[in-house]
Amino acid sequence: MARRFAANNPMSAAAPVDDATSAGNVREVFWAFLRQGLTAFGGPLAHFGYFRREFVEKRAWLSEAAFADLLGLAHFLPGPASSQLGMAIGLRRAGYGGLMAAWLGFTLPAAVAMLALAYLAPGISQTFGESWLHGLKIAAAAVVIQALIAMARTLAVGPIRAGMAIGAGVGMLVAQGTGSVPQIFTLVAGGLFGLLWLREAPEALPETTAAPAAVPRALSVGALAVFGLLLVALPFAAAFLQDPSLGLASVFYRTGALVFGADHVVLPLLARDIVGRGWLDQDTFIAGYGAAQALPGPLFAFAGFVGATQTYAAGGWAGGLIALIAIFLPSLLLVVGVLPFWDRLKVHPHARGALAGVNAVVVGLLAAALWQPVLTSTVQRPSDWALVAAAWVFLGIAKLPPWLVVIGFAVATGLLTKAPI
């Protein structure tokens, strides 16, 4: 199949490029992804389906092969997979402006909703009591259980991966309250174990997907250097300057850089740094996470709620914006930085093995977070176990959409429970 790069805008192409590609403009990309941000419910897996229908079948911005290749990149990188896929599509369609337009359009509705909830939650609690928060926490627990089961079935298969996941989970429970260092150590150890024991044979590269990226390698290397520099320097800069805003940015940047396996892994990473440090109470954190399940767009928009409600640095809209920009910035840098090397990296057995190891241990991280703080802060009496089980049945067996389960449980507990819980 013949291939070509977009002639009018060399920066609008990303691996792979084929006859489905045509030069676009930033406005077109923004409105297309804003529509997705307003209607794409259901989490990353559902987002992939929405994106394929919109950008492959309907708009024909890229071919099936190109979409599959960019989807593989999104799964490989840490961070929000659906947002990274959107960034790559936007980059391919309209260059660097298209990348930013895709991120902004897809993220804006959920981000605005999360910031609004941060302001409205106290008034809602005064009007309806704390019971509605308990309903959100029940739904959040069920969502995490469903995500954990799905991840274990795909990422922790076999005795080696399962053992790594169990070891990571036990280690996280033992290390409760000791900051984010154990999580970072666990992710690094998972990558090293995967490098040694989980190296996979390279896959055959289909002829229709082998194409170089049109991002200059110098720019890509620079983006990767900035990614690493910020990851290392932000915590030291915050401590040296004693700047709470930099400290807040460093926590969310580190979280965005270390979320492997699934978007739900943002929960244990943020819980340890935000709740563990006393910047936000557990009940508000879990309730906000539950509310995020009811929104379209990326789950990472939950960062806006946390940034706006935490008490360490500037809160409100300023804290929310800091959190949102910081948690998505690693993805932007990685998409630009990795694209030119993706064709070789995706079939390298060492890279695939390291990723498999990291993905196995994140199952353990999520399992530990399911117990602490999710279940320990949600289950306060025996009937709560039944409520969590019922919410999981609605999600996992009845296959109701998460937004319906979240709203249903919040409203039901708010109306039926008279006394605050």
C-alpha positions in Angstrom: 0.0 0.0 0.0 1.4 3.3 -1.0 2.2 5.7 1.8 2.8 9.4 2.0 3.3 12.2 4.5 1.0 15.2 4.6 2.8 17.6 2.2 1.2 20.8 3.4 2.2 20.3 7.1 5.1 18.0 7.7 4.4 18.2 11.5 0.9 16.8 11.1 2.1 13.3 10.5 2.8 10.6 13.1 3.5 7.0 12.7 2.0 5.5 10.7 0.9 7.7 7.8 -1.0 6.4 4.8 -3.5 7.5 2.1 -6.2 8.1 4.8 -4.2 11.1 6.0 -5.0 14.7 4.9 -3.9 18.0 6.3 -6.4 19.5 8.8 -6.6 22.6 10.9 -6.5 23.2 14.6 -10.1 24.5 14.8 -11.4 21.3 13.1 -9.5 19.1 15.6 -10.7 21.1 18.6 -14.4 20.8 17.7 -14.1 17.1 16.8 -12.5 16.3 20.2 -14.8 18.6 22.1 -17.7 16.5 20.8 -15.9 13.4 22.1 -15.3 15.1 25.5 -19.1 15.8 25.8 -20.3 12.4 24.7 -17.6 9.7 25.3 -18.8 8.0 28.4 -17.5 4.7 29.8 -13.7 5.1 30.3 -10.7 4.5 28.1 -11.8 1.2 26.5 -15.1 2.9 25.4 -13.2 6.0 24.3 -11.1 3.8 21.9 -14.3 2.7 20.2 -15.7 6.2 20.0 -12.4 7.4 18.5 -12.3 4.6 15.9 -15.9 5.3 14.8 -15.4 9.0 14.6 -11.9 9.3 13.1 -11.5 6.1 11.1 -15.0 5.3 9.9 -16.8 8.7 9.8 -14.1 11.3 9.2 -11.5 9.1 7.6 -8.6 11.0 9.2 -6.6 7.8 9.4 -6.7 4.2 8.3 -7.4 1.1 10.5 -3.7 0.3 10.4 -2.7 3.8 11.5 -5.3 3.8 14.2 -4.1 0.4 15.5 -0.5 1.6 15.6 -1.3 4.8 17.5 -3.5 2.7 19.9 -0.4 0.5 20.6 1.6 3.6 21.4 -1.1 4.8 23.8 -1.1 1.5 25.6 2.7 1.4 25.8 3.2 4.9 27.4 2.4 5.7 31.0 -0.5 8.1 31.5 -4.1 8.4 30.3 -4.3 6.1 27.3 -7.3 7.6 25.6 -6.0 11.1 26.0 -2.6 10.1 24.5 -4.4 8.5 21.6 -6.3 11.7 21.0 -3.1 13.7 21.2 -1.4 11.5 18.6 -4.4 11.8 16.3 -4.4 15.5 16.7 -0.7 15.7 16.1 -1.1 13.7 13.0 -4.0 15.7 11.7 -2.9 19.3 12.4 0.6 19.3 13.9 1.5 20.5 17.3 -1.5 22.8 17.5 -3.7 19.8 16.7 -2.1 17.9 19.6 -3.0 20.7 22.0 -6.5 21.2 20.5 -7.2 17.5 20.8 -6.2 17.5 24.5 -8.1 20.6 25.3 -11.3 19.6 23.5 -11.4 16.2 25.0 -10.5 17.3 28.5 -12.4 20.6 28.9 -15.9 19.3 29.7 -14.9 16.9 32.4 -12.4 19.4 33.8 -15.0 22.1 34.1 -17.4 19.6 35.7 -14.8 18.5 38.3 -13.9 22.1 39.2 -17.6 23.0 39.5 -18.1 20.0 41.8 -15.3 21.2 44.0 -17.2 24.4 44.6 -20.7 22.9 44.8 -19.9 19.9 47.0 -20.1 21.8 50.4 -23.5 23.2 49.5 -24.8 19.9 48.4 -23.6 18.3 51.6 -25.4 21.0 53.7 -28.6 20.5 51.7 -28.7 16.7 51.4 -26.3 15.6 54.2 -23.3 13.4 53.7 -25.3 10.4 52.5 -24.9 11.3 48.8 -21.1 11.2 49.3 -21.4 7.7 50.7 -23.3 6.7 47.6 -20.4 8.1 45.4 -17.9 6.1 47.5 -20.0 2.9 47.1 -20.0 3.4 43.4 -16.3 4.2 43.3 -15.5 0.9 45.2 -17.5 -1.1 42.7 -15.7 0.7 39.8 -12.3 -0.1 41.3 -13.3 -3.8 41.8 -14.4 -4.1 38.2 -11.2 -2.4 37.0 -9.0 -4.7 39.2 -10.7 -7.8 37.8 -10.3 -6.7 34.2 -6.6 -5.8 34.7 -5.8 -9.0 36.6 -7.2 -11.0 33.7 -5.0 -9.3 31.1 -1.9 -8.0 33.0 -1.3 -10.6 35.7 -1.8 -13.8 33.8 0.5 -16.7 34.7 2.5 -17.5 37.9 5.3 -14.9 37.4 3.0 -12.0 36.7 0.5 -13.1 39.4 3.3 -13.5 41.9 4.6 -10.0 41.1 1.1 -8.5 41.5 0.6 -10.2 44.8 4.0 -9.2 46.1 3.4 -5.6 45.0 0.0 -5.5 46.7 1.3 -6.9 50.0 4.3 -4.6 49.9 2.0 -1.5 49.5 -0.2 -2.5 52.4 2.8 -3.0 54.6 4.3 0.4 53.5 1.1 2.4 54.2 1.8 5.9 55.2 5.4 6.1 54.0 4.9 8.4 51.0 5.3 7.6 47.3 8.8 6.1 47.4 7.5 2.5 47.8 5.3 2.9 44.8 8.2 4.2 42.6 10.4 1.4 43.9 7.7 -1.1 43.1 7.3 0.2 39.5 11.1 0.1 38.9 11.4 -3.4 40.4 8.5 -4.6 38.2 10.3 -3.2 35.1 13.6 -4.9 36.1 11.9 -8.3 36.8 10.0 -8.0 33.5 13.3 -7.3 31.7 14.8 -10.5 33.1 11.8 -12.9 33.1 9.1 -11.6 30.8 11.0 -10.7 27.6 8.7 -11.4 24.7 9.6 -12.4 21.2 9.2 -9.4 18.8 6.0 -9.3 16.8 6.0 -9.3 13.1 5.6 -5.7 11.9 2.7 -5.5 9.4 3.8 -3.9 6.1 0.9 -1.4 6.4 2.0 0.0 9.7 5.8 0.5 9.2 6.3 4.2 8.7 8.5 6.8 10.3 7.1 9.7 12.3 7.4 13.3 11.0 8.4 14.7 14.3 12.1 15.8 14.1 14.3 13.6 16.3 16.0 16.6 17.8 12.6 17.8 19.1 11.7 14.3 20.3 15.0 14.0 22.2 14.4 17.4 23.7 10.9 16.5 24.8 12.2 13.3 26.5 14.9 15.3 28.2 12.3 17.8 29.5 10.1 14.9 30.7 13.0 13.4 32.7 14.2 16.8 34.0 10.8 17.8 35.3 10.3 14.4 37.0 13.6 14.8 38.9 13.8 18.5 39.4 10.2 19.5 40.4 10.3 18.0 43.9 13.7 19.5 44.7 12.7 22.9 43.3 9.5 22.9 45.5 11.5 22.0 48.6 14.3 24.5 47.9 11.9 27.4 47.1 9.4 26.3 49.7 6.7 26.9 47.1 3.4 24.9 47.7 2.2 25.4 44.1 5.4 23.7 42.8 5.0 21.0 45.4 1.4 20.4 44.2 2.6 20.4 40.5 5.4 17.9 41.3 2.9 15.4 42.9 0.5 15.5 39.9 3.3 15.5 37.3 4.9 12.4 39.0 1.4 10.8 39.0 0.9 11.4 35.3 4.4 10.1 34.6 3.9 6.8 36.5 0.4 5.6 35.7 0.9 2.3 33.8 -1.6 -0.3 32.9 -4.9 1.6 33.2 -6.2 5.0 34.1 -7.6 3.7 37.4 -4.0 3.4 38.7 -4.2 7.2 39.2 -6.2 6.3 42.4 -3.4 4.6 44.4 -0.7 7.1 43.2 -2.7 10.2 44.2 -4.2 8.7 47.3 -0.7 8.0 48.8 0.6 11.5 48.0 -2.6 13.6 48.6 -4.5 11.7 51.3 -1.4 10.2 52.9 0.0 13.7 53.4 -3.2 15.1 54.9 -3.8 17.5 52.0 -7.3 16.1 51.5 -9.5 13.8 53.6 -10.3 10.3 52.4 -14.0 10.7 52.2 -13.8 13.7 49.9 -11.1 12.1 47.8 -13.1 8.8 47.2 -16.3 10.7 46.6 -14.7 12.9 44.0 -13.2 9.8 42.3 -16.7 8.2 42.3 -18.2 11.4 40.7 -15.6 11.3 38.0 -16.9 8.0 36.8 -20.2 9.7 35.9 -18.5 12.1 33.4 -17.5 11.7 29.8 -13.9 12.3 28.8 -10.7 11.3 30.6 -10.7 10.0 34.1 -7.6 12.1 34.8 -9.8 15.2 34.9 -10.4 14.0 38.5 -7.1 15.9 39.2 -9.0 19.1 38.8 -11.3 18.2 41.7 -8.4 17.1 43.9 -6.3 20.2 43.1 -9.2 22.5 43.8 -10.1 20.9 47.2 -6.7 20.1 48.7 -5.5 22.3 51.5 -1.7 22.3 50.9 -1.4 24.9 48.1 -3.7 27.4 46.5 -7.1 25.7 46.1 -10.1 26.6 44.0 -9.7 27.0 40.3 -6.0 27.9 40.5 -5.1 24.7 42.3 -7.4 22.7 39.9 -5.6 24.2 36.9 -2.2 23.4 38.3 -3.2 19.9 38.9 -4.8 19.4 35.5 -1.8 20.8 33.6 0.7 18.9 35.6 -0.9 15.5 35.4 -1.4 15.7 31.6 2.0 17.3 30.8 4.0 14.1 30.9 1.7 12.6 28.2 2.2 15.5 25.9 6.0 15.2 26.2 6.0 11.5 25.8 3.8 11.4 22.7 6.1 13.9 21.0 9.2 12.2 22.4 8.5 8.6 21.6 6.8 8.8 18.2 10.0 8.8 16.0 11.3 5.7 17.8 8.0 3.8 18.1 8.4 1.4 15.1 11.6 0.0 16.6 10.6 0.2 20.3 7.2 -1.6 19.9 8.9 -4.8 18.8 11.9 -4.8 21.0 11.8 -7.8 23.4 13.5 -5.9 26.3 11.0 -3.0 26.1 8.0 -5.3 25.9 9.3 -7.4 28.8 9.9 -4.3 31.0 6.4 -3.0 30.2 4.9 -6.4 31.0 6.6 -6.4 34.4 5.4 -2.8 35.3 1.9 -3.7 34.2 1.9 -6.8 36.5 2.9 -4.8 39.6 0.3 -2.1 39.0 -2.4 -4.7 39.5 -1.0 -5.1 43.0 -0.9 -1.3 43.5 -4.6 -1.1 42.5 -5.5 -4.0 44.8 -3.8 -2.4 47.7 -5.7 0.9 47.0 -8.9 -1.0 46.8 -8.5 -2.1 50.4 -6.9 1.2 51.7 -8.3 3.8 51.2 -11.3 2.7 49.2 -13.0 -0.1 51.2 -11.7 1.0 54.6 -13.3 4.4 54.2 -16.4 3.2 52.5 -17.5 0.1 54.4 -18.7 1.3 57.8 -21.3 -1.3 58.6 -22.2 -4.8 57.3 -24.9 -3.4 54.9 -22.3 -1.5 53.0 -20.8 -4.8 51.8 -24.1 -5.6 50.2 -24.3 -2.1 48.6 -20.8 -2.5 47.1 -21.7 -6.0 45.8 -24.9 -4.6 44.3 -23.1 -1.8 42.6 -20.6 -4.3 41.2 -23.4 -6.5 39.9 -24.9 -3.5 38.1 -21.5 -2.7 36.5 -20.0 -6.1 35.9 -23.0 -8.3 35.2 -25.9 -6.1 34.2 -23.4 -4.0 32.2 -25.0 -0.7 33.1 -23.0 2.4 32.2 -20.8 3.7 35.1 -22.4 7.1 35.0 -25.9 5.6 35.7 -24.6 3.5 38.6 -22.8 6.5 40.1 -25.8 8.8 39.9 -28.2 6.1 41.0 -26.3 5.3 44.2 -25.6 8.9 45.0 -29.3 9.9 44.7 -30.6 6.7 46.4 -28.4 7.0 49.5 -29.0 10.8 49.6 -32.8 10.3 49.6 -33.2 7.1 51.6 -30.7 7.7 54.4 -31.9 10.3 56.8 -29.0 10.5 59.2 -25.5 11.5 57.9 -23.1 8.5 57.7 
